[in-house]
C-alpha cells in the first residue's frame, strides 16, 4: 500500500520508511558538525568542573555515562585529593 512519494517522485510504502535504519551521508556529516559545535560551545561557556560533570553524566568524550551518585562520589574523591 503506497504511503507517498520520495524526493524523486518514486512511490514509497510505509515499510520502505520504517526499514530505512541507516543515516544518509549528509545526515551523518551534519550530526558530526553539530556535535563539534556543541563541544566548542561547551568549552567556551562552562567551567572545568561543569564540563567534567556533563562528560561523566552523559558519557561524552568516550566516557561511560554515570549516575548522579557516582559523579558525586567521584567529585568528593577528587576534592579530597586536592587538599
C-alpha positions as CSV (number, residue, x, y, z in Angstrom):
1,X,0.0,0.0,0.0
2,X,1.7,3.3,-1.1
3,X,2.1,6.0,1.6
4,X,3.6,8.8,-0.5
5,X,6.5,9.7,-2.8
6,X,10.2,10.3,-2.2
7,X,12.1,13.3,-3.5
8,X,12.4,11.9,-7.0
9,X,8.7,11.2,-7.2
10,X,9.0,7.4,-6.7
11,X,6.2,5.7,-4.8
12,X,7.1,4.6,-1.3
13,X,5.4,2.4,1.2
14,X,5.2,2.5,4.9
15,X,7.6,-0.5,5.0
16,X,10.2,1.5,2.9
17,X,10.2,4.2,5.6
18,X,10.5,2.0,8.7
19,X,13.0,-0.3,7.2
20,X,15.5,2.5,6.4
21,X,17.7,2.4,9.5
22,X,20.9,3.9,8.1
23,X,21.5,7.6,8.1
24,X,22.4,9.3,4.9
25,X,26.0,10.6,4.5
26,X,24.6,14.1,4.6
27,X,22.8,13.4,7.9
28,X,25.9,11.8,9.4
29,X,28.1,14.7,8.5
30,X,25.5,17.2,9.7
31,X,25.3,15.4,13.1
32,X,29.1,15.3,13.4
33,X,29.3,19.1,12.6
34,X,26.6,19.8,15.2
35,X,28.4,17.7,17.8
36,X,31.7,19.5,17.1
37,X,29.9,22.9,17.5
38,X,28.3,21.7,20.8
39,X,31.7,20.7,22.2
40,X,33.2,24.1,21.2
41,X,30.4,25.9,22.9
42,X,30.7,23.8,26.0
43,X,34.4,24.7,26.2
44,X,33.7,28.4,25.8
45,X,30.9,28.7,28.3
46,X,31.4,26.1,31.1
47,X,34.0,25.9,33.8
48,X,36.2,22.8,34.0
49,X,34.1,21.2,36.8
50,X,30.9,21.8,34.9
51,X,32.3,20.2,31.8
52,X,33.5,17.2,33.8
53,X,30.0,16.7,35.3
54,X,28.4,16.8,31.8
55,X,31.1,14.4,30.4
56,X,30.5,12.0,33.3
57,X,26.7,12.2,33.3
58,X,26.2,11.8,29.6
59,X,29.2,9.7,28.6
60,X,30.8,12.4,26.4
61,X,34.4,12.2,25.0
62,X,34.3,8.4,25.2
63,X,33.5,8.2,28.9
64,X,30.8,5.8,30.2
65,X,27.7,7.6,31.4
66,X,27.4,7.6,35.2
67,X,24.6,8.2,37.7
68,X,24.4,11.4,39.8
69,X,25.5,9.4,42.9
70,X,28.6,8.0,41.1
71,X,29.5,11.5,39.9
72,X,29.1,12.9,43.4
73,X,31.4,10.2,44.9
74,X,34.0,10.9,42.2
75,X,33.9,14.6,42.7
76,X,34.3,14.2,46.5
77,X,37.3,11.9,45.8
78,X,38.8,14.5,43.5
79,X,38.2,17.2,46.1
80,X,40.0,15.2,48.8
81,X,43.0,14.6,46.5
82,X,43.4,18.4,46.1
83,X,43.5,19.1,49.8
